[in-house]
Amino acid sequence: MRMNVSEQAGGVDLRPLSARSVVLSLLLGTHPPELPVKELVRAVEPFGVGGSTLRAALSRMVAAGDLRRTDAVYRLSDRLLARQRRQDDAVDAPARAWDGDWEMVVITATGRGPAERADLRARLTALRLAELREGVWLRPANLSRPLPDDLAPVTQSYTTRPDRPARELAADLWPLDTWAATADALLAHIAQADRPADLLTAFAAVVRHLLADPVLPPELLPANWPGTALRAAYAQYQAEIAGAMGH
């Protein structure tokens, strides 16, 4: 019996496909992220999504603010355009040579509620910072990206060089061995996948996993780090999908 995609494969949690997830996966990987409905009908067919199911999903997605429709063309909403930018950065991480400096962000705001604190933590994590202790976040200063301006009222940023050995500190801040093991499991699953739906599900998991990659300088990574191989596999898949859709 074939494994359902909602089950775990090789230790990798693969989420079930829906018509919505198929549409979003295809549009998030398309540049510009828009397709006429006729192309969408053709593009989703290999993933087991029929025309009537697709049209119902598109209507719900427009109503929910996931998509915008102009005539017969569907495109990502502004909210999901921001998600696409994060996804693109995850695949093509904007890193530079590292000179040994670390980026430190200290939370200075007080009196915030639980929801605000959770949102700030999520944003700092998305910026690939890790929490050293409560309110103090660190990472090597090797990313070619500024911090968002709207963080300035609630944080203070510094450049520092911790006393601890850099490799030891990085290993404490991020579960590098766990991340690498999951990446290896994803690569193994992709190599064995034999259906379009299986591949799409696997590569959706790849994108989620790349968003959690700390993108550390090579000298701080364990041996045989699979990040580059995972990015290359996704880039190849994205090019294949784009070619199949004529983009």
Buried (B, 14 or more C-beta within 10 A) or exposed (E): EEEEBEEEBBEBEBEEBEBBBBBBBBBBBBEEBBBEBEBBBBBBEBBEBEEEBBBEBBEEBBEEEBBBBEEEBBBBBEEBBEBBEEBBBBBEBEBEEBEEEBBBBEBEBEEEEEEEEEEBBEBBBEBBBBBBEEBEBBBBBBBEEEBEEEBEEBBEEEEEEEEEEBBEBBBEBBBBEEBBBBBBBBBBBBEEBEEBBBBBBBBBBBBBBBBBBBBBBEEBBBEEBBBEBBBEBBEEBBEEBBEEBEE
